[in-house]
Amino acid sequence: MQLKGDYFSSSFHLPTHGHDELVEKKNPSDLNEVLWRAPVFYHHIEATIESAQRGYKTWRKTSLEERISYLKKYQEIVKRRKEEIATALALEVGKPLWEARTEAAALDSKVSVTITDSLERIKKETIKNIMPEIDGHVVYKPIGPSLVIGPFNFPCHLANGQILSALLAGNSIIFKPSEKTIYSSQLMIECFHEAGFPDGVINFINGTGHSSGKLTQDARIKAIYFTGSRGVGLKILENTHRDLNKMVALELGGKNSSIIHHDTNIEHALPELLRACFLTTGQRCTSTSMILVHKKIEQEFIARFKSLTERIIVGHALDQSPEPFMGPLIDEHAVKLYHQFCDQGLKEGATEILKAQNLKLKHPGHYVSPSIHYASKPDLKGKFIQDEIFGPSCFFVPYESIEEAFEIVNSTDYGLAASIFTKDHGLYELALSEIESGLINLNRSTVGASARLPFGGVKNSGNFHPAAVSMIDHCVHTVSSLETIDDNSSKISDIVGLR
């Protein structure tokens, strides 16, 4: 890997000759700077799979105590290197350094959650006297070599949770990161290797969609864990639907809504919504895109929200004075899609409250301003309502009855996250019952889920295999066992129908 600048202290441990493709990464905060050039070797895929197979044979027989010991060694190392990882995240993704530090810090804390909370879900269970003189057991066994395909927006945090669960359950892993964030991903994998895991247990391969396609179609890969877009998720299902020996867990996009009822504490809701809509420059699958606001308070709430949005500082990921709230979008393609989405809203009858603009700052980058739209009567089948947008955009829709609000929320083809702001706990209970979503919060934004709860969506947001604490459920298969306590209890004379 070729590096420019003084930001990165490590480099790819891969040969630089004979590659099939060369991937270049520019700094989204400063397009004058090439962060790295990484070689892609498609012919390494076979060797990587074979390595994972060998690693699985060793790792599945490693005791749980030893597995935990390795994970704790990794925890110490990733904690020590968190500033290095945070800097890489900030530069590759474009997220401000303060936010990148939050992601880097979550890597070591996730180890503790996986060991203390997730592990309980796959411990051997025994049911005494399930039948006369017979005990029943439930045993959880690893699936096999597992593929983790990571996203660009949280390249370390999301993959880390999937990798830890897979490892703790006894699986070997292959990690294929987004080609947009290869470097920060490698730094995390280096921490696993530094922890001394046996050969073949931890495997890393950089590449493109072609690499992912080859890996997902291989019968030797027994589990696939993907976080990313609906389109890629569907492609993975196409590649694997005839292979009944594969576990496929998909964490996809969202078209997330927040309901602001007339009794909402506006002082509390405003900062929650600002974070929900614009953190990570809107590049979160849980970002709030649609805000249903009660007609009694819509004018006041929208005016104040617009005023707050106009105060958002956009800047280079490493800026310190002042620190930005938002960095750039990930790349030029993301900027193009962002503007297309905003234009689509206008075509479908929405009006602009705050216009999306490209920003010219000190450094040339993929900088855009937040945008706000208003749709009094939205087209519930239009792209503006139905399509996910990875950008800092939201739109307001007024409502009178809570039933009307629920109908609009449920009109999208996604179902990842939703929230309701109200003092009426009964409305919250109704929202839990009526909203089609995997996460439904009360007086809290749609972003920032807990690692100790399941995380996943319905409809086009996933395939009913939630991550976070329940990720480990999809890293094992279940074995039922009946144990006869008294081996003298069966007699040939008890069998009916013998001569």
Order of alpha helices (4+ residues) and beta strands (2+ residues): beta-beta-beta-alpha-alpha-alpha-alpha-beta-beta-beta-alpha-beta-alpha-beta-alpha-beta-alpha-beta-beta-alpha-beta-alpha-alpha-beta-beta-alpha-beta-alpha-beta-beta-alpha-beta-beta-beta-beta-beta
